[in-house]
Amino acid sequence: MIRTFLRITRIDDFALRMALLYAALFAFNGIQLPYLPVWLEAKELTPREIGIVLAVPMLVRIIAMPFATRLIDRRLIHKPALTVAAALSALGYAVMAFTQGFLAIIATYAVIAVASAPLLPLTDSFALRGLNARKLAYGPVRLWGSITFILANAVGGVFFAMRGAAELVWMLTAAMAATAATTLALPLAPDDTKTAAFGDAGRSLWRSGLFATTVLGASLIQASHAVMYGFATVQWSAKGFGGTAIGLLWAIGVIAEILLFAMSRVAVARIGDVNMILLGGSGALLRWTMMAFDSPTALLPILQCFHGLSFGATHLGAMHVLARIADRGSPAAAQGDFSALQAVTFAAAMGVSGVLVETLGTLAYLAMAAVAAVGLVTAAGGRRIWRGADRA
């Protein structure tokens, strides 16, 4: 079945190897996001200490990612950097399994965060460059990450029930080791060139108005998910939804994202990459506005389908714009700056979302709609810049 799907979606050998890398990397994410806090609790950390530990990667990403990706663009080909980053991260989680106490855990996790910070931007830049060279779509490759994310959620839950929280860190170690292993199958360079580095990383990406409006607009639209990610489960539970119903609602959103990724070749070709971001912003604006007024239960599955727009379309559009801007310049740096800005905007949105929910309840979604609207307007400026360049 998998081979048939790959053939239908025109995934060749390079794309298959990238799909395996995305699958391994997002399997790790699917375990880390829901279950690392449980492991930290089993290590007898207080809720406050757990919050501080979980904030470490976000802070490190803001600082380390732009520096690391620029260095890699100047000095290294991407494949060795991917392998080293994943291998060091796997080693770090193995070491963390034996750490005790808040200070030792946070120090180890900070080192892991430095090692793993470039992984996703490097993977995206490597994939986009190779797929563009082969005239293949990004979405049908990236969707395997979303699929394994869901599967890892379920497998992690079974493992947790069978082995307990104390052993969960070994699942993280194994998933990151698998990520390192999949990088070994990648070609030396994604577009089969023999160059040892990608372009001129010293060029200032931020001199490009299209780059600035794309990364800022898309980052704001993604940050508008903060109330949803942080408090939707709590709000649905308060409405009387059981665990199964809540899990299905989350799954609907990811399935919508997967379906859009599967159709991304046609979607991006017909709509346009910048317009995909505008579509995502419009979907987020409508989604959060409707959720602000305590939508009826029957409407929630439909609103969850909007995740395919608010997240999926925004992500696809941004990836294609960045690939076009950085095609011969700084592919890793472009992805690194985008990831760092996303971390900043999402941290800010998450930081205020608790206060908003506590004060306003579901009306907090109106603030997220406003954030999405600002992102939409910002990205629309990028479309005007691009059309102006076409006329010139």
N, C-alpha and C positions, 0 to 999 in steps of 0.2 A: 504493500500500500504506500509506504514512504517513497519507494523508488518511482512508483507511478506518479505520485504527486510531484516529485522533483522533476520528472520528465515533462509533465504538463506545464509546470511553471518555468521551464527552460533553465533549470539549475544545472550547471556543468560541474566539473571536478573542483574547481576553485570555490565555487559557490557552496558546494556540498561541504568542503572543509571549513568554510566560514560558518555555515549553519551549525556544524558540530561545535565550533568555538562558542558561538552565541548560546547554544543549548547548554554547554557546560557552565559558562559564566552566569547565565540567568538561573540555572539550577542552584548555584551557590547563593544568588540573591534570594531565591525562593525559600531557602532555609534560613539565611541570616536574618532577614527582615522580621519574620514572626517569632523566631526561636532563640536568637541571641539574647534578648532580654530575659528569657526564661533561664538560660544558662547562667547569666550574671546573677540572677536571683538565687539560683542554687549555690553560687559561690558566696552567698550571704552578703551581697551588696545591698545597701538601702535603695529605695526608689530614687532618692536624690543622686546617689552615686551612679546608679544605672543611667540616669538621664545625662550625667556629665560624660560617662564613657561613650554613650551613643552619639553625643555631639562631636566627639573627637574627629571622626572621618570627615564630617562636614566642614569643620574648621581647617583641617589639613588640606582638603580638596581645594579650598579657596586659595590657599597659599602655595601649595606644592604643584598643582596641576599646570598652571601657565608656565612656570619655570621648567618643569620636567619635560613637557611636550615641546617646548622651544629647543631645549638641549638635545632631545632625541631627533628633531628635525635637522639640527645642524651637524650632529656628530654620529648618529647611528641609523642603520636601517631598522625598520619597525619590528621585524620578526624577532631578533634577539631581545629587544626591549620587552616585547610581550611575554616571551618565555621567562626571562629573568624576573619580571614583575610578578607573574603568577607563581613561579617557583618559590620566590622569597615570601610571598603571602602565605602559601601553603605551609612553609616552614614556620612562619610566625604563629599561625594558628596551632600548630603542633606544640610549640613552646608555650603558648598561652594556656594550653590544657593543664600544664603543671604549675601555673602561677597561682599565688594565693594573696588575697588582700587587694584593696582598692588601688593603691599606688602601683603595685607590680602589674596589675591587670591593665590599668590605663596607660602605663609606660609601654607595655608590649603592644597594646592595641594601637597606640600612636605610631609605632614603628611599622606595623602592618598597614596602617592607613597611608603612610608615605610610599610604601612599596606598591600598594594596589591602586593608588590614585590615578595613574595614567592608563589603567587597563581598558576601561570602557571607551575613552576618547581615542586611544590607539586602535582598538578593535574597529570602531566605526570608521576612522579615517582609512585604515587598511582595507576594509571591506568596500567602502565607497570607491576608492581608487581602482581596485581590482575589478569590481563589477562594472564600473563605467567603461573601463578599457575593453571589457568583453561585451558591452552593450546589454547587460543584464540588470534586472530590477533589484533594488535593495530590499523591498518589503518582503518578498517570498523567502528571503534568507533570514531576515531579522525576526520573522514570526516564530521561528523555532525557539528563540529565546523566551517568547511569551508562553509558548506551549509548555516548555520545561519548567518555567516559573510556577505554573499551576500544579504540575505534577510534583514538583519538589515540595510545595506546600502540603500536599496530601501525604507524600512519603515521610516528610519530616514529622507530621502529626502521628503517623503510625510508629515511627522510631521512638518518638517521645513517649508514647503510651507503653511501648514494650521495654525500653531501656532506661527511661528517666531522663531528667534534664542534664545531669552531670556528664553524659556521654555525647551530647549534641555537638560539642566543639569538634569531635572527630568527623562528623558529617561535613562540617565546614572545611576541615583539612582535606578530606577526600575530594570534595567538589572542586576546591581550588587546585589540588594536584591534577585532577582530570582536566581542568582548564589549561594548566601548563602543558599537559601531554598533547592536547589538541593543537596547540601552537606549533608543535614540532613538525606537523604535517603541512604547514603553510609553505608556500614558495618564498624564496629569499626576498623578493620584491613583488608587490601585488600585481603590477602590470608587466612582469617578466623583464624589466630593465635590469641592467647590471650596476646601476648607480648605488652608491653606498649611503646616500642620504636623499631626502626629499626636498628639493628646491631651496629657496632662500628664506630661512626662518627669521632672518633679521628684518624682513619687510614688515611694516606696521599694518596689521590687519585692520586696526581701528581707524585708519584713514579712509577706509571704504565705507561710505554711507550705507550701502546695502548690507554689509556685514553687521554694522552697528545696529541698524533697525531690525535685522533678522534675529540676532542673538538676544537683544533686549525684549523685543516683542514676543518671541517664542518663550523666553524665560518667564515673563510675566504671566502668559497664558498657562504655562505649566505650574507656576506658583499658585495660581488660583485654585488648584486642587487641594490646598492645605486643609481646609475645614473638612472636606470629604475624606481625605486620607486619615486625618486625626480623630474625627468624631462621628462619622457616619455609622459605624458599628454600634457605638454607644447610643446614638439617637434611634436607630432601628430596634435595638434591644429594648429601649424604653417604650417603644410602641407595641411591644409584645412579640416581636419576631424571634423565632428560635434560631439556634446556631445553624441548622441546615438551610433555612430560608436566607439568612444573612450571607452564608457562603455562596449560595446560588446567585444572589444579587451581585456579589463581587465577581463571580465567574462570568456572568453575562457581560460585564464591562470588558473583561480581558478577551472574551470570545469576539466581541465587536471589534476590538483592536486587531485581533488576529485576522479577521475577515478583511478588514481594510488593508492590512499589510499584504495579504494574498492578492488583492486586486490593485496593488499600488502602481504597477506598470501602466495600466490604463488610466487610473485616477490621476496620477501626476502628469501624464502626457496630455490629457484632455483639459485638466483644470489649471495646471501650471504650479510650479513649486511655491512661489510666494503666495499665490491664491490658496494653496492648501493650508498655509498658516492662517490666512484670513478665515477660511472655512472652519478651522479648528477653534479660532477665537470666537467666531459667531456661535458655534456649538456650545462652547463653554459659557458664553453669556446667557444663552437660552436655558441651558441646563441648570446653572446656579440660580437664575431668577425664579425658575419654576420650583426648585427645591427649597427656596427661601420661604415659601408659603405652605409648608407642610403638605406636600403633594399626596394625593390619595394613594393607597397601597397599590392599586391596579396600575398606576402610572409609573411606579418606581422601576419596573423592568425596562420600560421604554426609555426612561431617563438614563438608566445605566448603559443602554445602547449608545447614548451620546458620548460615552468614553472613547468610542472609535473616532470621534471628531475632536473632542476637547484635548485628548492626549495623542491619539494615533495620527490624525491629519496634521496636527501641529508638529509632531516629531518628524514625520516624513518630509513635510515641506522644508523644515529647517535643515535636515540632513542633505537634501538635494541642493539647497541654496549654498550651504557651506562647501559641498563638494565642488560646485561650480566656481566659487570664489577662490578656493585654495587648490585648484587642480594642479597648478605648477608652482605653487608658492609654499605654504606652510600648513599642510593638511592636519598634522597632529596638533599644532598650535591653535588652529581654528577650532578644533573639537575641544581642546583643553580650555580655551577661554570661554567657550559656550558652556561647558560643564561647570566651570568655576562660577560663572554668572548665575547659572541655574541654582547652584548651591546657595549663593547670597540671597537671591530673591525668595527661594523657597524657605530658607531659614527665617527670613524676616516675616514672611506670611505665616509660617507655623508659629512663630513667636507671639504673634498677636491673635492667632485664631482661638486660643484657649480663652482669652479675655472676652473676645467677641461672642463666643458660644455661651460663656457663663452669663454675659450681660443680655444678649439678644436672642439666644436660642437658635432656631433655624433661620432667623433673619440674618444671622451672620453670613449666610450665603450671598446676601446682597453685596457685602463688602468684597467677596470673591468675584462676583459679577463685575464690580467696578474695576478690580484688578485686571480681569480678562478684557474688559473694554479698553483699558489703557494699552494693554498689549496689542489688541486688535488695531487700534489707531496707529500705534508705533509701527507695526508691520505693514500697514497700508502705506506709510511713508516709504518703505522699502520698495513697494510696487511702483510708486511714482518715480523713484530713483532709477529703477531698472528700465522702465519704459522710456525715461529720458535718455538713458544710455543707448537704447535701441534706435531712437530717432537721430541721435548724434552719429 
